[in-house]
Amino acid sequence: NWSRAALRKIVLEACDLSGAILSECTLKDWILADTRFVRTNFFHTPLKGVDFTKCQLEGVLVSDRYEELIGAVVSPPQAAELAKLLGVVVK
């Protein structure tokens, strides 16, 4: 549980943050590679500029307005996964 933490200049490589709680955090200058974010809670944590393209991103938890996702950098398959939050079915 890292709620309300200011997490700056972080490098995560080959980590598993599945089920982690990062609600109401400040994330700045994150470098990510081969890291799992499965059912990770990002409630009220802006993800603008965070590049998830080299990571596993599934079933993340965000607010009902999805504001946390504005500006997050994701791959096309990750975008399809995030579309599920909106109830969209991608074929």
SELUM-471115 format. One record per residue: residue in one letter; chain; x, y, z of N, C-alpha, C in turn. Coordinates in nm, 3 decimals, decimal comma. Example, Ala and Ser with C-alpha at 12.3 -4.5 7.8 and 13.67 -1.06 7.14 Angstrom:
BEGIN
(A; A; (1,319; -0,569; 0,780); (1,230; -0,450; 0,780); (1,320; -0,330; 0,780))
(S; A; (1,285; -0,225; 0,708); (1,367; -0,106; 0,714); (1,290; 0,003; 0,787))
END
This chain:
BEGIN
(N; A; (0,085; -0,118; 0,000); (0,000; 0,000; 0,000); (0,090; 0,124; 0,000))
(W; A; (0,088; 0,197; -0,112); (0,168; 0,318; -0,125); (0,078; 0,441; -0,136))
(S; A; (-0,040; 0,435; -0,077); (-0,136; 0,545; -0,088); (-0,074; 0,677; -0,045))
(R; A; (-0,105; 0,781; -0,126); (-0,064; 0,919; -0,101); (0,087; 0,941; -0,102))
(A; A; (0,161; 0,848; -0,161); (0,306; 0,864; -0,169); (0,344; 0,951; -0,288))
(A; A; (0,454; 1,022; -0,274); (0,514; 1,096; -0,385); (0,629; 1,009; -0,436))
(L; A; (0,609; 0,947; -0,551); (0,706; 0,851; -0,604); (0,772; 0,912; -0,726))
(R; A; (0,893; 0,960; -0,709); (0,965; 1,032; -0,814); (1,094; 0,960; -0,850))
(K; A; (1,126; 0,970; -0,979); (1,250; 0,912; -1,032); (1,263; 0,765; -0,994))
(I; A; (1,161; 0,687; -1,035); (1,154; 0,545; -1,003); (1,184; 0,462; -1,128))
(V; A; (1,266; 0,361; -1,113); (1,290; 0,264; -1,219); (1,239; 0,129; -1,169))
(L; A; (1,143; 0,072; -1,243); (1,090; -0,060; -1,208); (1,113; -0,152; -1,326))
(E; A; (1,190; -0,257; -1,304); (1,218; -0,354; -1,409); (1,200; -0,494; -1,350))
(A; A; (1,121; -0,574; -1,419); (1,092; -0,712; -1,377); (1,032; -0,714; -1,236))
(C; A; (0,935; -0,626; -1,213); (0,867; -0,618; -1,084); (0,723; -0,664; -1,099))
(D; A; (0,660; -0,698; -0,989); (0,519; -0,736; -0,990); (0,444; -0,647; -0,892))
(L; A; (0,369; -0,553; -0,945); (0,287; -0,465; -0,862); (0,139; -0,504; -0,870))
(S; A; (0,114; -0,630; -0,900); (-0,023; -0,680; -0,905); (-0,088; -0,664; -0,768))
(G; A; (-0,206; -0,605; -0,768); (-0,279; -0,586; -0,643); (-0,227; -0,473; -0,557))
(A; A; (-0,124; -0,403; -0,601); (-0,069; -0,292; -0,522); (-0,170; -0,177; -0,518))
(I; A; (-0,163; -0,099; -0,412); (-0,250; 0,017; -0,397); (-0,164; 0,142; -0,409))
(L; A; (-0,185; 0,215; -0,518); (-0,114; 0,340; -0,543); (-0,218; 0,451; -0,557))
(S; A; (-0,310; 0,459; -0,466); (-0,415; 0,560; -0,475); (-0,367; 0,694; -0,422))
(E; A; (-0,412; 0,799; -0,490); (-0,381; 0,937; -0,454); (-0,230; 0,962; -0,447))
(C; A; (-0,156; 0,901; -0,540); (-0,011; 0,917; -0,545); (0,029; 1,022; -0,648))
(T; A; (0,151; 1,067; -0,636); (0,214; 1,150; -0,736); (0,325; 1,067; -0,798))
(L; A; (0,314; 1,041; -0,929); (0,414; 0,963; -1,001); (0,485; 1,056; -1,098))
(K; A; (0,615; 1,065; -1,087); (0,691; 1,154; -1,176); (0,821; 1,086; -1,215))
(D; A; (0,852; 1,092; -1,344); (0,977; 1,036; -1,398); (0,990; 0,888; -1,369))
(W; A; (0,888; 0,812; -1,407); (0,892; 0,666; -1,391); (0,946; 0,602; -1,517))
(I; A; (1,034; 0,505; -1,502); (1,083; 0,423; -1,612); (1,042; 0,280; -1,580))
(L; A; (0,964; 0,221; -1,672); (0,908; 0,088; -1,648); (0,948; -0,009; -1,757))
(A; A; (0,978; -0,132; -1,718); (1,006; -0,239; -1,813); (0,973; -0,373; -1,748))
(D; A; (0,900; -0,455; -1,821); (0,870; -0,591; -1,776); (0,810; -0,594; -1,636))
(T; A; (0,719; -0,502; -1,610); (0,656; -0,494; -1,478); (0,508; -0,524; -1,492))
(R; A; (0,453; -0,599; -1,397); (0,312; -0,638; -1,399); (0,229; -0,541; -1,316))
(F; A; (0,124; -0,491; -1,379); (0,023; -0,409; -1,312); (-0,111; -0,478; -1,335))
(V; A; (-0,140; -0,580; -1,258); (-0,264; -0,656; -1,270); (-0,349; -0,627; -1,147))
(R; A; (-0,467; -0,571; -1,170); (-0,558; -0,531; -1,062); (-0,490; -0,430; -0,967))
(T; A; (-0,401; -0,349; -1,021); (-0,335; -0,245; -0,944); (-0,431; -0,128; -0,927))
(N; A; (-0,436; -0,072; -0,809); (-0,528; 0,037; -0,777); (-0,457; 0,171; -0,798))
(F; A; (-0,501; 0,245; -0,900); (-0,449; 0,378; -0,930); (-0,552; 0,486; -0,901))
(F; A; (-0,643; 0,462; -0,809); (-0,751; 0,556; -0,779); (-0,696; 0,694; -0,746))
(H; A; (-0,736; 0,794; -0,824); (-0,695; 0,934; -0,808); (-0,544; 0,955; -0,818))
(T; A; (-0,477; 0,870; -0,897); (-0,335; 0,886; -0,924); (-0,319; 0,918; -1,072))
(P; A; (-0,286; 1,041; -1,107); (-0,269; 1,076; -1,249); (-0,155; 0,996; -1,311))
(L; A; (-0,182; 0,935; -1,426); (-0,083; 0,852; -1,495); (-0,028; 0,920; -1,620))
(K; A; (-0,050; 1,049; -1,631); (-0,003; 1,125; -1,747); (0,148; 1,109; -1,762))
(G; A; (0,190; 1,066; -1,882); (0,332; 1,051; -1,911); (0,393; 0,919; -1,867))
(V; A; (0,321; 0,837; -1,793); (0,375; 0,707; -1,751); (0,363; 0,612; -1,870))
(D; A; (0,476; 0,553; -1,913); (0,481; 0,466; -2,029); (0,471; 0,320; -1,985))
(F; A; (0,354; 0,262; -2,010); (0,328; 0,123; -1,972); (0,354; 0,025; -2,087))
(T; A; (0,404; 0,072; -2,200); (0,410; -0,011; -2,320); (0,497; -0,136; -2,307))
(K; A; (0,591; -0,137; -2,215); (0,677; -0,253; -2,195); (0,634; -0,335; -2,074))
(C; A; (0,508; -0,315; -2,031); (0,459; -0,379; -1,909); (0,329; -0,455; -1,936))
(Q; A; (0,290; -0,533; -1,839); (0,159; -0,599; -1,843); (0,062; -0,510; -1,765))
(L; A; (-0,046; -0,471; -1,830); (-0,143; -0,379; -1,771); (-0,282; -0,441; -1,789))
(E; A; (-0,339; -0,494; -1,679); (-0,468; -0,562; -1,688); (-0,553; -0,534; -1,566))
(G; A; (-0,679; -0,503; -1,590); (-0,776; -0,491; -1,482); (-0,743; -0,387; -1,377))
(V; A; (-0,677; -0,278; -1,419); (-0,643; -0,175; -1,321); (-0,768; -0,108; -1,267))
(L; A; (-0,756; -0,056; -1,147); (-0,868; 0,010; -1,081); (-0,846; 0,161; -1,081))
(V; A; (-0,946; 0,231; -1,132); (-0,943; 0,377; -1,138); (-1,080; 0,429; -1,099))
(S; A; (-1,094; 0,561; -1,092); (-1,223; 0,621; -1,055); (-1,325; 0,602; -1,167))
(D; A; (-1,450; 0,627; -1,136); (-1,556; 0,608; -1,234); (-1,552; 0,709; -1,348))
(R; A; (-1,470; 0,812; -1,337); (-1,454; 0,910; -1,446); (-1,329; 0,883; -1,529))
(Y; A; (-1,248; 0,787; -1,490); (-1,130; 0,742; -1,564); (-1,026; 0,852; -1,585))
(E; A; (-1,030; 0,956; -1,505); (-0,939; 1,070; -1,522); (-0,793; 1,031; -1,504))
(E; A; (-0,768; 0,928; -1,427); (-0,630; 0,884; -1,402); (-0,560; 0,845; -1,533))
(L; A; (-0,636; 0,797; -1,630); (-0,578; 0,744; -1,753); (-0,542; 0,850; -1,856))
(I; A; (-0,583; 0,973; -1,835); (-0,554; 1,079; -1,931); (-0,403; 1,097; -1,944))
(G; A; (-0,353; 1,080; -2,065); (-0,211; 1,100; -2,090); (-0,122; 0,981; -2,062))
(A; A; (-0,178; 0,869; -2,014); (-0,097; 0,749; -1,995); (-0,056; 0,696; -2,132))
(V; A; (0,064; 0,642; -2,141); (0,116; 0,590; -2,268); (0,099; 0,438; -2,266))
(V; A; (0,018; 0,387; -2,360); (-0,011; 0,243; -2,366); (0,000; 0,193; -2,509))
(S; A; (0,017; 0,063; -2,523); (0,021; -0,001; -2,653); (-0,122; -0,026; -2,702))
(P; A; (-0,140; -0,058; -2,830); (-0,276; -0,089; -2,878); (-0,344; -0,203; -2,801))
(P; A; (-0,275; -0,315; -2,771); (-0,343; -0,419; -2,693); (-0,381; -0,369; -2,552))
(Q; A; (-0,297; -0,286; -2,491); (-0,331; -0,231; -2,360); (-0,451; -0,137; -2,371))
(A; A; (-0,458; -0,060; -2,480); (-0,573; 0,029; -2,500); (-0,701; -0,053; -2,511))
(A; A; (-0,694; -0,166; -2,579); (-0,811; -0,255; -2,588); (-0,849; -0,307; -2,450))
(E; A; (-0,751; -0,340; -2,369); (-0,777; -0,385; -2,232); (-0,843; -0,274; -2,151))
(L; A; (-0,793; -0,152; -2,162); (-0,850; -0,039; -2,088); (-0,991; -0,004; -2,137))
(A; A; (-1,019; -0,032; -2,263); (-1,154; -0,008; -2,317); (-1,259; -0,088; -2,242))
(K; A; (-1,219; -0,200; -2,184); (-1,312; -0,283; -2,106); (-1,370; -0,205; -1,988))
(L; A; (-1,293; -0,108; -1,935); (-1,343; -0,027; -1,825); (-1,467; 0,051; -1,866))
(L; A; (-1,475; 0,084; -1,995); (-1,588; 0,160; -2,048); (-1,703; 0,069; -2,093))
(G; A; (-1,682; -0,060; -2,081); (-1,783; -0,155; -2,126); (-1,776; -0,185; -2,274))
(V; A; (-1,667; -0,140; -2,339); (-1,648; -0,163; -2,481); (-1,592; -0,304; -2,503))
(V; A; (-1,645; -0,372; -2,603); (-1,594; -0,503; -2,641); (-1,514; -0,484; -2,769))
(V; A; (-1,385; -0,516; -2,765); (-1,298; -0,504; -2,882); (-1,279; -0,642; -2,942))
(K; A; (-1,308; -0,654; -3,071); (-1,292; -0,784; -3,139); (-1,174; -0,780; -3,231))
END
